[in-house]
Amino acid sequence: MISRVTKLVLGAAAFSLATLALSGPVAAESVEQQCRASVRAELMGPQCRIANPDYDDRCYYHFAAGMTNYVNKVIECVNRGGPGRHARDARR
């Protein structure tokens, strides 16, 4: 018969492991959000350093023709590992 203390300890351990396992995608999402904010600031000015502005916000990217450029810059930033990281050397 398993005691209540053992069940409590095992339950807490399982909860902690589940929390750690599910927190992985959040970190990847935050890099994307940082890159979105960085690219938006680069294209529209430092006052627009926000990841997802509202449609009515002046920092919202309304230009459909330039959206491809915006998305490509965000992807490049994520591939580098986040904003502020330099492009990897092509010789490696």
MOPAC internal coordinates of N, CA, C and O (Angstrom, degrees):
PM7 1SCF
backbone

  N    0.0000 0     0.00 0     0.00 0    0    0    0
  C    1.4366 1     0.00 0     0.00 0    1    0    0
  C    1.5340 1   109.49 1     0.00 0    2    1    0
  O    1.2310 1   120.74 1   -53.20 1    3    2    1
  N    1.3062 1   116.18 1   126.80 1    3    2    1
  C    1.4601 1   120.91 1  -178.49 1    5    3    2
  C    1.5252 1   108.59 1   -84.10 1    6    5    3
  O    1.2310 1   121.45 1   -46.98 1    7    6    5
  N    1.3215 1   114.82 1   133.02 1    7    6    5
  C    1.4643 1   118.95 1  -178.39 1    9    7    6
  C    1.5267 1   111.03 1   -75.38 1   10    9    7
  O    1.2310 1   121.61 1   -15.83 1   11   10    9
  N    1.3032 1   114.53 1   164.17 1   11   10    9
  C    1.4650 1   119.94 1  -179.93 1   13   11   10
  C    1.5207 1   111.55 1   -65.77 1   14   13   11
  O    1.2310 1   119.76 1   145.45 1   15   14   13
  N    1.2941 1   118.07 1   -34.55 1   15   14   13
  C    1.4638 1   121.77 1   179.59 1   17   15   14
  C    1.5244 1   110.14 1   -64.25 1   18   17   15
  O    1.2310 1   120.55 1   137.25 1   19   18   17
  N    1.3228 1   116.55 1   -42.75 1   19   18   17
  C    1.4631 1   120.82 1   179.18 1   21   19   18
  C    1.5263 1   110.10 1   -63.60 1   22   21   19
  O    1.2310 1   120.27 1   137.88 1   23   22   21
  N    1.3228 1   117.08 1   -42.12 1   23   22   21
  C    1.4593 1   120.62 1   177.97 1   25   23   22
  C    1.5261 1   110.94 1   -63.16 1   26   25   23
  O    1.2310 1   120.66 1   140.09 1   27   26   25
  N    1.3146 1   116.35 1   -39.91 1   27   26   25
  C    1.4598 1   120.36 1   179.24 1   29   27   26
  C    1.5241 1   111.24 1   -64.69 1   30   29   27
  O    1.2310 1   120.21 1   135.99 1   31   30   29
  N    1.3143 1   117.20 1   -44.01 1   31   30   29
  C    1.4703 1   121.24 1  -179.93 1   33   31   30
  C    1.5289 1   110.41 1   -66.19 1   34   33   31
  O    1.2310 1   120.35 1   134.94 1   35   34   33
  N    1.3202 1   116.95 1   -45.06 1   35   34   33
  C    1.4650 1   119.94 1   178.98 1   37   35   34
  C    1.5238 1   111.30 1   -65.23 1   38   37   35
  O    1.2310 1   120.04 1   142.07 1   39   38   37
  N    1.3199 1   117.53 1   -37.93 1   39   38   37
  C    1.4595 1   120.68 1   177.60 1   41   39   38
  C    1.5156 1   111.89 1   -64.54 1   42   41   39
  O    1.2310 1   120.21 1   136.92 1   43   42   41
  N    1.3219 1   117.20 1   -43.08 1   43   42   41
  C    1.4668 1   120.86 1   178.00 1   45   43   42
  C    1.5210 1   111.12 1   -64.57 1   46   45   43
  O    1.2310 1   120.41 1   140.05 1   47   46   45
  N    1.3244 1   116.82 1   -39.95 1   47   46   45
  C    1.4696 1   120.31 1   178.91 1   49   47   46
  C    1.5369 1   110.62 1   -64.87 1   50   49   47
  O    1.2310 1   120.52 1   136.91 1   51   50   49
  N    1.3226 1   116.61 1   -43.09 1   51   50   49
  C    1.4654 1   119.87 1   178.86 1   53   51   50
  C    1.5253 1   110.92 1   -63.74 1   54   53   51
  O    1.2310 1   120.42 1   138.78 1   55   54   53
  N    1.3261 1   116.80 1   -41.22 1   55   54   53
  C    1.4592 1   120.24 1   178.24 1   57   55   54
  C    1.5250 1   111.16 1   -63.32 1   58   57   55
  O    1.2310 1   120.07 1   138.17 1   59   58   57
  N    1.3218 1   117.47 1   -41.83 1   59   58   57
  C    1.4650 1   121.34 1   179.41 1   61   59   58
  C    1.5240 1   111.41 1   -64.17 1   62   61   59
  O    1.2310 1   120.33 1   136.78 1   63   62   61
  N    1.3235 1   116.98 1   -43.22 1   63   62   61
  C    1.4660 1   120.15 1   178.74 1   65   63   62
  C    1.5236 1   111.55 1   -64.98 1   66   65   63
  O    1.2310 1   120.41 1   140.20 1   67   66   65
  N    1.3226 1   116.82 1   -39.80 1   67   66   65
  C    1.4672 1   119.92 1   178.57 1   69   67   66
  C    1.5225 1   110.37 1   -65.06 1   70   69   67
  O    1.2310 1   120.00 1   140.49 1   71   70   69
  N    1.3145 1   117.61 1   -39.51 1   71   70   69
  C    1.4648 1   120.92 1   178.35 1   73   71   70
  C    1.5209 1   110.82 1   -64.04 1   74   73   71
  O    1.2310 1   120.02 1   136.02 1   75   74   73
  N    1.3174 1   117.57 1   -43.98 1   75   74   73
  C    1.4620 1   121.07 1   178.67 1   77   75   74
  C    1.5306 1   111.57 1   -65.20 1   78   77   75
  O    1.2310 1   120.39 1   140.35 1   79   78   77
  N    1.3183 1   116.86 1   -39.65 1   79   78   77
  C    1.4657 1   120.72 1  -179.20 1   81   79   78
  C    1.5222 1   111.36 1   -66.26 1   82   81   79
  O    1.2310 1   119.96 1   143.18 1   83   82   81
  N    1.3118 1   117.69 1   -36.82 1   83   82   81
  C    1.4616 1   120.69 1  -177.49 1   85   83   82
  C    1.5205 1   112.78 1   -84.63 1   86   85   83
  O    1.2310 1   119.53 1   168.47 1   87   86   85
  N    1.3200 1   118.49 1   -11.53 1   87   86   85
  C    1.4582 1   119.76 1  -178.54 1   89   87   86
  C    1.5249 1   112.25 1   -84.45 1   90   89   87
  O    1.2310 1   119.01 1   173.61 1   91   90   89
  N    1.3215 1   119.49 1    -6.39 1   91   90   89
  C    1.4617 1   122.22 1  -179.92 1   93   91   90
  C    1.5186 1   114.12 1   -60.14 1   94   93   91
  O    1.2310 1   119.13 1   127.68 1   95   94   93
  N    1.3438 1   119.27 1   -52.32 1   95   94   93
  C    1.4523 1   120.20 1  -178.78 1   97   95   94
  C    1.5249 1   113.74 1   -62.85 1   98   97   95
  O    1.2310 1   119.67 1   155.15 1   99   98   97
  N    1.3039 1   118.23 1   -24.85 1   99   98   97
  C    1.4586 1   121.08 1   179.50 1  101   99   98
  C    1.5148 1   110.23 1   -63.90 1  102  101   99
  O    1.2310 1   120.54 1   140.24 1  103  102  101
  N    1.3409 1   116.57 1   -39.76 1  103  102  101
  C    1.4597 1   120.01 1   179.87 1  105  103  102
  C    1.5311 1   110.52 1   -64.49 1  106  105  103
  O    1.2310 1   120.00 1   137.95 1  107  106  105
  N    1.3287 1   117.61 1   -42.05 1  107  106  105
  C    1.4602 1   120.69 1   178.73 1  109  107  106
  C    1.5222 1   110.51 1   -65.79 1  110  109  107
  O    1.2310 1   120.40 1   143.41 1  111  110  109
  N    1.2979 1   116.84 1   -36.59 1  111  110  109
  C    1.4530 1   120.71 1   179.18 1  113  111  110
  C    1.5199 1   110.79 1   -66.53 1  114  113  111
  O    1.2310 1   120.10 1   143.35 1  115  114  113
  N    1.3138 1   117.41 1   -36.65 1  115  114  113
  C    1.4574 1   119.78 1  -178.60 1  117  115  114
  C    1.5316 1   111.29 1   -68.09 1  118  117  115
  O    1.2310 1   119.75 1   146.92 1  119  118  117
  N    1.3325 1   118.08 1   -33.08 1  119  118  117
  C    1.4647 1   120.40 1   176.20 1  121  119  118
  C    1.5247 1   109.26 1   -64.60 1  122  121  119
  O    1.2310 1   120.52 1   138.43 1  123  122  121
  N    1.3232 1   116.62 1   -41.57 1  123  122  121
  C    1.4603 1   119.78 1   178.06 1  125  123  122
  C    1.5260 1   110.92 1   -62.89 1  126  125  123
  O    1.2310 1   120.41 1   136.73 1  127  126  125
  N    1.3242 1   116.82 1   -43.27 1  127  126  125
  C    1.4595 1   120.10 1   179.68 1  129  127  126
  C    1.5268 1   111.07 1   -64.34 1  130  129  127
  O    1.2310 1   120.15 1   140.33 1  131  130  129
  N    1.3246 1   117.32 1   -39.67 1  131  130  129
  C    1.4620 1   120.81 1   176.97 1  133  131  130
  C    1.5203 1   110.47 1   -62.80 1  134  133  131
  O    1.2310 1   120.54 1   139.12 1  135  134  133
  N    1.3167 1   116.58 1   -40.88 1  135  134  133
  C    1.4671 1   120.49 1   179.23 1  137  135  134
  C    1.5230 1   111.24 1   -67.43 1  138  137  135
  O    1.2310 1   120.16 1   139.66 1  139  138  137
  N    1.3208 1   117.30 1   -40.34 1  139  138  137
  C    1.4669 1   120.00 1   177.47 1  141  139  138
  C    1.5233 1   110.49 1   -59.84 1  142  141  139
  O    1.2310 1   120.53 1   134.57 1  143  142  141
  N    1.3251 1   116.59 1   -45.43 1  143  142  141
  C    1.4617 1   120.50 1  -179.83 1  145  143  142
  C    1.5256 1   111.03 1   -64.90 1  146  145  143
  O    1.2310 1   120.32 1   139.18 1  147  146  145
  N    1.3197 1   117.00 1   -40.82 1  147  146  145
  C    1.4587 1   121.19 1  -179.69 1  149  147  146
  C    1.5308 1   111.62 1   -65.21 1  150  149  147
  O    1.2310 1   120.37 1   134.76 1  151  150  149
  N    1.3147 1   116.91 1   -45.24 1  151  150  149
  C    1.4728 1   120.93 1  -179.48 1  153  151  150
  C    1.5267 1   110.19 1   -67.23 1  154  153  151
  O    1.2310 1   120.15 1   139.72 1  155  154  153
  N    1.3280 1   117.31 1   -40.28 1  155  154  153
  C    1.4673 1   120.30 1   178.43 1  157  155  154
  C    1.5321 1   109.95 1   -61.96 1  158  157  155
  O    1.2310 1   120.16 1   139.71 1  159  158  157
  N    1.3369 1   117.31 1   -40.29 1  159  158  157
  C    1.4647 1   120.85 1   177.93 1  161  159  158
  C    1.5233 1   111.06 1   -66.38 1  162  161  159
  O    1.2310 1   120.64 1   143.24 1  163  162  161
  N    1.3189 1   116.38 1   -36.76 1  163  162  161
  C    1.4618 1   120.68 1   178.40 1  165  163  162
  C    1.5318 1   111.23 1   -65.12 1  166  165  163
  O    1.2310 1   120.38 1   138.68 1  167  166  165
  N    1.3219 1   116.88 1   -41.32 1  167  166  165
  C    1.4571 1   120.98 1  -175.86 1  169  167  166
  C    1.5276 1   113.80 1   -84.03 1  170  169  167
  O    1.2310 1   120.44 1   147.39 1  171  170  169
  N    1.3417 1   116.77 1   -32.61 1  171  170  169
  C    1.4642 1   119.29 1  -171.41 1  173  171  170
  C    1.5253 1   113.91 1  -119.99 1  174  173  171
  O    1.2310 1   119.95 1  -178.60 1  175  174  173
  N    1.3167 1   117.69 1     1.40 1  175  174  173
  C    1.4514 1   120.60 1   177.62 1  177  175  174
  C    1.5179 1   112.48 1   109.29 1  178  177  175
  O    1.2310 1   120.28 1   -22.92 1  179  178  177
  N    1.3339 1   117.06 1   157.08 1  179  178  177
  C    1.4621 1   120.99 1  -174.68 1  181  179  178
  C    1.5339 1   114.11 1   -64.42 1  182  181  179
  O    1.2310 1   119.52 1   156.49 1  183  182  181
  N    1.3101 1   118.52 1   -23.51 1  183  182  181
  C    1.4577 1   120.85 1   179.11 1  185  183  182
  C    1.5282 1   111.39 1   -71.21 1  186  185  183
  O    1.2310 1   119.82 1   168.79 1  187  186  185
  N    1.3203 1   117.96 1   -11.21 1  187  186  185
  C    1.4711 1   122.20 1  -178.54 1  189  187  186
  C    1.5294 1   111.81 1  -103.56 1  190  189  187
  O    1.2310 1   119.59 1  -151.01 1  191  190  189
  N    1.3165 1   118.39 1    28.99 1  191  190  189
  C    1.4636 1   121.89 1   179.93 1  193  191  190
  C    1.5338 1   109.63 1   -80.39 1  194  193  191
  O    1.2310 1   120.97 1  -112.94 1  195  194  193
  N    1.3326 1   115.76 1    67.06 1  195  194  193
  C    1.4594 1   122.54 1   175.59 1  197  195  194
  C    1.5246 1   107.42 1  -134.08 1  198  197  195
  O    1.2310 1   120.78 1   -32.83 1  199  198  197
  N    1.3257 1   116.12 1   147.17 1  199  198  197
  C    1.4640 1   119.90 1  -174.01 1  201  199  198
  C    1.5212 1   112.69 1   -75.92 1  202  201  199
  O    1.2310 1   119.98 1   129.90 1  203  202  201
  N    1.3104 1   117.64 1   -50.10 1  203  202  201
  C    1.4610 1   121.35 1  -174.51 1  205  203  202
  C    1.5220 1   110.77 1  -132.36 1  206  205  203
  O    1.2310 1   119.84 1   -94.60 1  207  206  205
  N    1.3240 1   117.90 1    85.40 1  207  206  205
  C    1.4634 1   119.35 1   179.43 1  209  207  206
  C    1.5321 1   111.06 1   -74.63 1  210  209  207
  O    1.2310 1   121.01 1   -19.09 1  211  210  209
  N    1.3110 1   115.68 1   160.91 1  211  210  209
  C    1.4618 1   120.78 1   175.50 1  213  211  210
  C    1.5267 1   109.40 1   -69.50 1  214  213  211
  O    1.2310 1   120.80 1   -19.15 1  215  214  213
  N    1.3248 1   116.07 1   160.85 1  215  214  213
  C    1.4616 1   120.74 1  -178.77 1  217  215  214
  C    1.5232 1   111.49 1   -61.80 1  218  217  215
  O    1.2310 1   120.16 1   146.88 1  219  218  217
  N    1.3191 1   117.31 1   -33.12 1  219  218  217
  C    1.4648 1   121.36 1  -178.66 1  221  219  218
  C    1.5216 1   113.07 1   -81.07 1  222  221  219
  O    1.2310 1   120.14 1   168.45 1  223  222  221
  N    1.3041 1   117.35 1   -11.55 1  223  222  221
  C    1.4649 1   121.60 1  -178.20 1  225  223  222
  C    1.5247 1   110.06 1   -69.66 1  226  225  223
  O    1.2310 1   120.68 1   -35.30 1  227  226  225
  N    1.3272 1   116.30 1   144.70 1  227  226  225
  C    1.4676 1   119.04 1  -179.94 1  229  227  226
  C    1.5235 1   111.92 1   -70.23 1  230  229  227
  O    1.2310 1   119.84 1   165.47 1  231  230  229
  N    1.3325 1   117.90 1   -14.53 1  231  230  229
  C    1.4597 1   121.86 1   178.56 1  233  231  230
  C    1.5301 1   112.52 1   -87.61 1  234  233  231
  O    1.2310 1   120.10 1   176.84 1  235  234  233
  N    1.3184 1   117.42 1    -3.16 1  235  234  233
  C    1.4617 1   120.62 1   177.38 1  237  235  234
  C    1.5186 1   108.67 1   -69.06 1  238  237  235
  O    1.2310 1   120.35 1   -45.36 1  239  238  237
  N    1.3181 1   116.94 1   134.64 1  239  238  237
  C    1.4640 1   121.74 1  -176.10 1  241  239  238
  C    1.5278 1   108.78 1   -84.44 1  242  241  239
  O    1.2310 1   120.10 1   -81.71 1  243  242  241
  N    1.3372 1   117.42 1    98.29 1  243  242  241
  C    1.4635 1   122.62 1  -175.07 1  245  243  242
  C    1.5325 1   113.35 1   -86.93 1  246  245  243
  O    1.2310 1   119.87 1   170.35 1  247  246  245
  N    1.2981 1   117.85 1    -9.65 1  247  246  245
  C    1.4590 1   121.13 1  -171.59 1  249  247  246
  C    1.5233 1   110.67 1   -85.92 1  250  249  247
  O    1.2310 1   120.80 1   -75.59 1  251  250  249
  N    1.3179 1   116.08 1   104.41 1  251  250  249
  C    1.4659 1   120.57 1  -177.73 1  253  251  250
  C    1.5258 1   111.64 1   -63.44 1  254  253  251
  O    1.2310 1   120.33 1   145.06 1  255  254  253
  N    1.3277 1   116.97 1   -34.94 1  255  254  253
  C    1.4601 1   120.15 1  -178.81 1  257  255  254
  C    1.5291 1   111.38 1   -67.33 1  258  257  255
  O    1.2310 1   120.05 1   147.00 1  259  258  257
  N    1.3226 1   117.51 1   -33.00 1  259  258  257
  C    1.4600 1   120.72 1  -178.97 1  261  259  258
  C    1.5166 1   113.86 1   -89.76 1  262  261  259
  O    1.2310 1   120.20 1   176.30 1  263  262  261
  N    1.3219 1   117.22 1    -3.70 1  263  262  261
  C    1.4608 1   120.07 1  -177.58 1  265  263  262
  C    1.5215 1   111.59 1   -63.38 1  266  265  263
  O    1.2310 1   119.71 1   145.48 1  267  266  265
  N    1.3226 1   118.15 1   -34.52 1  267  266  265
  C    1.4651 1   121.03 1   178.36 1  269  267  266
  C    1.5200 1   110.10 1   -62.46 1  270  269  267
  O    1.2310 1   120.34 1   137.14 1  271  270  269
  N    1.3193 1   116.96 1   -42.86 1  271  270  269
  C    1.4593 1   121.20 1   177.93 1  273  271  270
  C    1.5287 1   110.30 1   -61.86 1  274  273  271
  O    1.2310 1   120.24 1   136.30 1  275  274  273
  N    1.3313 1   117.14 1   -43.70 1  275  274  273
  C    1.4604 1   122.28 1   179.18 1  277  275  274
  C    1.5340 1   110.74 1   -60.35 1  278  277  275
  O    1.2310 1   120.49 1   131.78 1  279  278  277
  N    1.3150 1   116.67 1   -48.22 1  279  278  277
  C    1.4627 1   121.49 1  -178.18 1  281  279  278
  C    1.5270 1   110.08 1   -64.39 1  282  281  279
  O    1.2310 1   119.91 1   137.62 1  283  282  281
  N    1.3283 1   117.77 1   -42.38 1  283  282  281
  C    1.4679 1   120.84 1   179.28 1  285  283  282
  C    1.5268 1   111.52 1   -62.20 1  286  285  283
  O    1.2310 1   120.47 1   139.41 1  287  286  285
  N    1.3338 1   116.71 1   -40.59 1  287  286  285
  C    1.4608 1   120.21 1   178.42 1  289  287  286
  C    1.5250 1   111.37 1   -65.94 1  290  289  287
  O    1.2310 1   120.06 1   142.22 1  291  290  289
  N    1.3316 1   117.49 1   -37.78 1  291  290  289
  C    1.4685 1   120.84 1   177.55 1  293  291  290
  C    1.5272 1   109.66 1   -65.04 1  294  293  291
  O    1.2310 1   120.08 1   136.88 1  295  294  293
  N    1.3232 1   117.46 1   -43.12 1  295  294  293
  C    1.4702 1   121.39 1   179.63 1  297  295  294
  C    1.5224 1   110.53 1   -63.44 1  298  297  295
  O    1.2310 1   120.03 1   137.20 1  299  298  297
  N    1.3325 1   117.54 1   -42.80 1  299  298  297
  C    1.4641 1   120.38 1   177.55 1  301  299  298
  C    1.5269 1   110.99 1   -61.11 1  302  301  299
  O    1.2310 1   120.52 1   138.74 1  303  302  301
  N    1.3186 1   116.62 1   -41.26 1  303  302  301
  C    1.4550 1   121.29 1   179.72 1  305  303  302
  C    1.5278 1   111.13 1   -63.50 1  306  305  303
  O    1.2310 1   120.32 1   135.57 1  307  306  305
  N    1.3229 1   116.99 1   -44.43 1  307  306  305
  C    1.4637 1   120.67 1   179.22 1  309  307  306
  C    1.5189 1   110.42 1   -64.04 1  310  309  307
  O    1.2310 1   120.09 1   139.07 1  311  310  309
  N    1.3244 1   117.43 1   -40.93 1  311  310  309
  C    1.4642 1   120.99 1   178.98 1  313  311  310
  C    1.5231 1   112.09 1   -64.54 1  314  313  311
  O    1.2310 1   120.04 1   149.45 1  315  314  313
  N    1.3361 1   117.54 1   -30.55 1  315  314  313
  C    1.4715 1   121.33 1   176.77 1  317  315  314
  C    1.5196 1   111.40 1   -73.86 1  318  317  315
  O    1.2310 1   120.19 1   160.26 1  319  318  317
  N    1.3141 1   117.25 1   -19.74 1  319  318  317
  C    1.4550 1   120.19 1  -179.75 1  321  319  318
  C    1.5097 1   113.44 1   108.34 1  322  321  319
  O    1.2310 1   120.04 1  -174.49 1  323  322  321
  N    1.3133 1   117.53 1     5.51 1  323  322  321
  C    1.4578 1   120.68 1   177.26 1  325  323  322
  C    1.5106 1   111.66 1   130.10 1  326  325  323
  O    1.2310 1   120.71 1    -9.47 1  327  326  325
  N    1.3295 1   116.25 1   170.53 1  327  326  325
  C    1.4573 1   119.92 1  -179.93 1  329  327  326
  C    1.5298 1   110.64 1   -69.30 1  330  329  327
  O    1.2310 1   121.10 1   -31.44 1  331  330  329
  N    1.3120 1   115.49 1   148.56 1  331  330  329
  C    1.4543 1   120.12 1   179.66 1  333  331  330
  C    1.5109 1   113.97 1    88.69 1  334  333  331
  O    1.2310 1   119.95 1   174.81 1  335  334  333
  N    1.3058 1   117.71 1    -5.19 1  335  334  333
  C    1.4671 1   120.48 1   177.55 1  337  335  334
  C    1.5124 1   108.72 1   -97.56 1  338  337  335
  O    1.2310 1   120.88 1   -40.85 1  339  338  337
  N    1.2958 1   115.93 1   139.15 1  339  338  337
  C    1.4659 1   120.26 1  -177.93 1  341  339  338
  C    1.5190 1   110.41 1   -79.52 1  342  341  339
  O    1.2310 1   121.49 1   -22.96 1  343  342  341
  N    1.3158 1   114.75 1   157.04 1  343  342  341
  C    1.4630 1   120.10 1   178.79 1  345  343  342
  C    1.5265 1   109.08 1   -62.72 1  346  345  343
  O    1.2310 1   121.21 1   -36.43 1  347  346  345
  N    1.3065 1   115.30 1   143.57 1  347  346  345
  C    1.4666 1   119.61 1   179.68 1  349  347  346
  C    1.5157 1   109.72 1   -70.03 1  350  349  347
  O    1.2310 1   121.33 1   -31.88 1  351  350  349
  N    1.3038 1   115.06 1   148.12 1  351  350  349
  C    1.4550 1   121.75 1  -179.65 1  353  351  350
  C    1.5284 1   109.39 1   -66.07 1  354  353  351
  O    1.2310 1   120.13 1   -47.62 1  355  354  353
  N    1.3130 1   117.36 1   132.38 1  355  354  353
  C    1.4702 1   122.38 1  -176.90 1  357  355  354
  C    1.5409 1   111.21 1   -69.54 1  358  357  355
  O    1.2310 1   120.11 1   160.00 1  359  358  357
  N    1.3358 1   117.39 1   -20.00 1  359  358  357
  C    1.4608 1   119.81 1  -177.71 1  361  359  358
  C    1.5240 1   112.92 1   -76.04 1  362  361  359
  O    1.2310 1   119.78 1   165.07 1  363  362  361
  N    1.3149 1   118.03 1   -14.93 1  363  362  361
  C    1.4796 1   120.27 1  -177.19 1  365  363  362
  C    1.4817 1   111.77 1   -82.99 1  366  365  363
  O    1.2310 1   120.10 1   180.00 1  367  366  365

